[in-house]
Amino acid sequence: MSEIVVTGLGATTPLGGNATETWESLTSGRSGVRALEFDWVEDMPSKIGATLAVEPSEVLPRIRLRRLDRSEQLALIASGEAWEDAGLGDDLNRERLSVVYGSGIGGVQTTLEQDDILEQKGPRRVSPFTVPMLMPNGPAAWVGLEYKALAGVHAPTSACATSAEAIAWAADIIRSGRADVAIAGGTEAVIAPLPYAGFTTMKAMSTRNDEPTKASRPWDRDRDGFVMGEGAGALILETREHAEARGARIYAVLGGSGMTSDGYDIVAPDPEGTGGGRAMRMAIEQAGIEASQVGHVNAHATSTPIGDMAEVKAVNSIIGDHVLLSSTKSMTGHLLGAAGAVESIASVLAIYNGLIPPTLNLDHPDEDLNLEVVTGEARKVDLEAVINNSFGFGGHNATLLFRKAQ
């Protein structure tokens, strides 16, 4: 079976307007969490978030800003960078190009804005682009149209596991022979009153409003919830044969993936991490390696009291205690449906550069944390294999395993 390799990376995040800037911020340990300045924040218990470092208006033409939801704008920005980074050109056979690109929540900002217009000005003033802007497959559709992908455009929606699942499904499509190349990833832009109200009333978000950069603190005993972020990430996947035939740079091999479900609760993770553990085992087995070869886990670790330690239990039981953990969410906040893609980029670059970004704010480790977390500054490590975990409401578990390219 042909290997699936990663040849292109693209992102726009709270840490930078592209993948390179994001990586430089991650490895320098800079937080992207800020105090929010929107009027609606005053009524919210959580008044902080990780907004974009570069606004879409700085890089997209005005007509696209008017006709696309913010989540769709971010998807095109990230995918465009990944396309250019991979060196793909006009001669690519578009009947062998697929897109698998997701959003956990979709165009909620469009929904809220157009509902306000409907209530205040009537139905004739509602934008004719409303439905394409709010539909959850909108980002995938726009990316597919932009690059004329004819081998299928797909849009998984599985909460915070969305873009990790998108990458896994894209690899399966290539392995099945339906495509040679795929654009895979996810986007999310839901820093808006309704999602904030919903997440804060379930007490899932941090209220450390006076110290925004210290609010996301995975595995710290004083953690009090996640910090909402926005962003997008995209990876170009292709067969090794296709990549080598066109002389493409290979960042890493997508060696395996695992997707499972908890069957436990609609929002709470299985406290034993059983489902996440099975996803990790599946990824390791598909990659054909031993758990001892996994040197680093970019953990889901959102900074919630229950979820962080459930994942630690799973890592312990499946991989062992030799592995180095990190949580890039301590700097990016939680990018929801985009998290798996952006954290996959961090995982790929960790292998490619032999460097693990630090985790911020682990001042007082949870007493049950028995794994080593990279803190302080980025650590140089020659990595053979890295795992990226993503878990989502509904009990979705997705694990991606990246290997060093030979």
N, C-alpha and C positions, 0 to 999 in steps of 0.2 A: 504493500500500500504506500502511495506517495506521501511524503512528509508535507505538512502544511507549515509554511514559513511566513514570518511577518516582515514586510518590506517597506511599509509606510506608516507614519504616525502623524496625527493631527489633534490639536486640542485648543480649546479656549476655556479658561478657568479663573477662579479668584486669584490665582497666582501668576497668570500671564496670558497674553493673547495668542500664544502658540505653544506647541509641545516643548520647544527648547527653553522658553522663558519659564514655563511651568516646572520643568525639570531642574533648572538652575535655582529656582526658589525653594523647591522641595529639598534639594541637597544642601542648601544654605540654612534650612530651618526657619523659614520666614512664614508667619501665619497670614492667611488671607481673610481672617474673620474681623469684621468691623461693626461699629454701632450703626444701625440703620437710621436713615433720616427721613423716611416716608411719614406723612401725616398719620396714617392708620396705625403706625407702630405704637402710638401713645396708649392705646387701649389694650395692648398685648402684654402678657407676662414676659414673653421673650422679645427683646428689642434689638437683637443682634443677628447677623447673617454674614455669609461669605459671597458677596456680590462680585460680578466679573471685574477683572483687572482692566479689560479693554472693552468698551461698549461696542455693540455691533454697528452702531451708526458711524463709527470710525473706519469701518472696513467694508461695509456693504452699501450699494447704491440705494437712493431714497425709495425707489419703487419697490424694492424688496423689503424694505422696512415697513412699508404700508401694507403689503399684501401677505406677509408671512408673520405667524406667531413668533414670539421671541425664541421659543424652543426650536422652531424650524430655522430661524436665522443662525442659531448656534450650530445646528447640525451641518448646515452648508459651509460655515467657516471651518469647522474641524475636518470635514470630509475633503474640502478643497486643499487644505494643507497636507493631509495624508496622501492625496492623489499626486500632488507635486513632489512630495518627499519620496514617493515610490518611483518616480520617473516614468509614470504611465503616460502614454501619448495617444495620438489620434489613430494609430494603427492597431490598437487593441480591438480584438473581436468582441463586439458588444453582445453577441449572442452567447458568449461564455463569461459574461460579467453579471454578478448578482449583488444585491444589497440586502443586508439584514441589519436594521437600525431601529432602535426602540426608544420609547419614552414611558416612564412609569406612570405619569399622570396626564400628559398631553397639554393641550393649549388652554390651560385654566385662566391665564391672563386675558386671552381673547374672550372666553366665556363670560368673565366678570365684566369686562369693558363693554361688550356688546349687549349684555343684559341691562347695564345701566342706560345705554342709549335707547334700548327698547322701552324701558320704563319711563324715561324722561322725554323722549322725542317721538316715539311711535315706531311701528314696524318698518315704515318706508325708509327710515334713516339707518337701519341695520346694514352693515357692510355685506355686499354680495360674496365677499371672500370669507365670511364667518365660518362656514362649515369646513372648507379646506384648511382653515387656520386652527380650528379646535380639534379636528379628528386626530386620534392618537397615532394613526399611520401616516399623518402628514409629513413628519420629518423624513421617514423612509421614502415616501413617494417623491418628495422634492429632490432628495439625493439621487434617487433612481432616474428622475427626469434630467437632472443636471449632467449626468454621465451616461445617459442613454443605456442603462442596464437592462438587458433583454432576457436574462436567464432567471428572472424572478426577483421581485422586491417584497420583502417580508418585514413585519413589525411586531416582534414579541412585546408583550406587556406583562411584566411580573414584578411590579414594585421595584424595590432597590436591587433586585437581581437582574433587572431587565437587560442591561447592556452586556453583562457577562454571558447571559443566555444567548444574546444576539451573536456574540463572537463564537460561542460553542455551536450554534445552529449554522452559522456561516461555514465553519470548518466541516461540519457534516455534509453540507451541500457540495462542497468541493470534493470531499472524499467520495461521495456518491457518484461523482462524474458529471454532475449537472452544470458545473461551472469550473473555470480555471482560476478566476480571480473574484474576490468579494470585498466590498466595503462594509465593515462591520463596526457597530458601536452604539452609542446612545447619547441622549440629550435631555436636559431638564431645566426649566426656568419657571419656578413656582414660588418665588418670593413675593407673595401676595396675601391679602388679608384672610381669605377663606382657608387656604392651607395652613397658615399660621394659627388661625383660631382652632382648627381641627386638631393639629398636632399638640398645641399647648393645652387644650382641655383634656387630652389624654395623658398629659404630663410627660411627653416624650422629649421635649426640647429643653435645652439649658436656659436658665434664667440668670446666669452670671453676667448681668448686663453691665456692670461697672468694670469688668475685665474681659473685654471681647476676645483678645488673643489667648486668654487662658481658659476660655469656656469649653473648648473641645479637648477633653483630657482622658483618652482611652486608658482603661485599666487602673486609673488613679482612684483611690478609695473615696475621693471627694467629687467624683464625676456626678453630674446631675441631668444628663440628657445630651442629645445631639444638637449640632448647630446646622441650620439649613444653609445649603450652598446652591449655586447654579453653575452650569457649564456643559461642555460636550466633549466627547472624545471619539476618535475614529482610527481604526487600524485597517491596513490593506493586507489581506491574506491571499496567498496563492500557493500553488503546488511548487515544490522545489524545482521540478523540471522547467516549469514555466518561468520562474524567477531566474534560474541560471541561464536559460536560453536567451534572455534579454539582458543579461549582465547586471541584474539588480543587486543592490546591497541587501544582505539578509541580517536583520537585527537579532532574530531568535527563531526557534522552532516552537510552534504550538503543539506540544507533545500529546496532550490529553485534556479531556474535560469530563466533568461529572455534574449531573443535574438530578436532584432528588426533592422530595417534599416531606415536611414534618408530620402532617396529619395531627397537629396538636392544637393550634389556636390561630385565629385570624390575624392577631397582631403580635402576640408574644412568641418568642422562639422556644423550642424545646429546651428546657434548662440544662439538659445533659448534652446538648449539641449532637444528638445522634444522627439527625438528617444531614447536618453539615459534614459530619465525619464520614458518612457514606459517600457524599459527593467527592470529598478529598480522596477516598480510597479508589473510587471509580477513575478519577483523573490519573492517579499514580499507576493503576493497572493498565489503562489505555496507553499511557506513555511507555510502558514496558520497563520501568525502572524500579529501584528499591526506595522505600521511604527514606532510608538513610542518605540518599543522594539529594534530597530536597534541603537546600541550605537556608532558605528564607521564605517566610510567609508574609505577604502584604495582606494583613488581616482586614476583615470587614469592620470590626471594632469601631463602632459609632460613638462610643462614650455613654452608652446607656448602662444602667446598673446590671440588668440581667444578661443582655446580649453579649457583652464583652467576655464574661467568664464562661458562658456556654461554649463559645468558640475555643477558648483556651482548653477546655476539657476535651473537645473534639480533636484539636491539634495534638494534645498529649496522647490520646488513645490511638491515633492513626499514624502520626509522623514520629512522635517521640520528643524527648526533651533537648535534643541537640540543636534544634532549629532556631534561627533568629527571627523575632517578630518585629513588625513595625506597623503603624497605622498612619497613612498619609492624610486621613481625615482630621488628624490633629491640626493640620495646616489648611486643608481645602474646605473643611466642613463636610457635611454629608451631601453629596451631589445626587442622591436618590437614583433615578434611572440612568444617570450618566456615570455613576460611581464606578461600576465594573469596568467601563472602557478606560476612564482616566487612570484608574489604579492598574489596569493591565499595561498601559503605557509606562507607568512607573516601574512595574515589574520587568517589562522588556528592557527598559533602559538600565535597570539595576544589574541584569545579566550582562548587557552589552558593555556597560562601563565598569562593572565590578564594584558597584557602590550602592549601599543601602541608605536611603534617606532616614533621618532621625525621627523619633516620635516626640512631640512637644508635650509638656505639662504633666509628665509622669513624676510628680514630686513625692507622692506617698503611694507606692504600689499596693494594689489590693492584696490582702494577706494570702489569698489563694492563687495569686499569680506565681507560677513556678517555672516560667519560661523566660529566657533572656530577651529583653526588648532593647532595640537600638535607640539610645537617647543621646542627648548632648550635641553630637555632630555626626555627619554622615560617616559610615564605616566602610573602609575598603575591604572587600571580600571577593575572592574568586568563586563565583557561583556556577554550579552545574545545572541546577534546576530551582525554579521559584514557583510558588503557588500563590494565586490571587483568589480570595474568597469573596463572594457576594451573597447576602441573604436578604429576603424581602418579606413584607407583610403577606400573609397567606401561606407562610411556610415554604417559600421558594428558596432553594439552596443551589448555588452554582459555583463550581470551582474550575479554574483554568490553570493548567500547568505548562509553563514555558521552560524550554531547555536551551542551553547554549548551542549556537549553530556551529557545526564542525566545518 
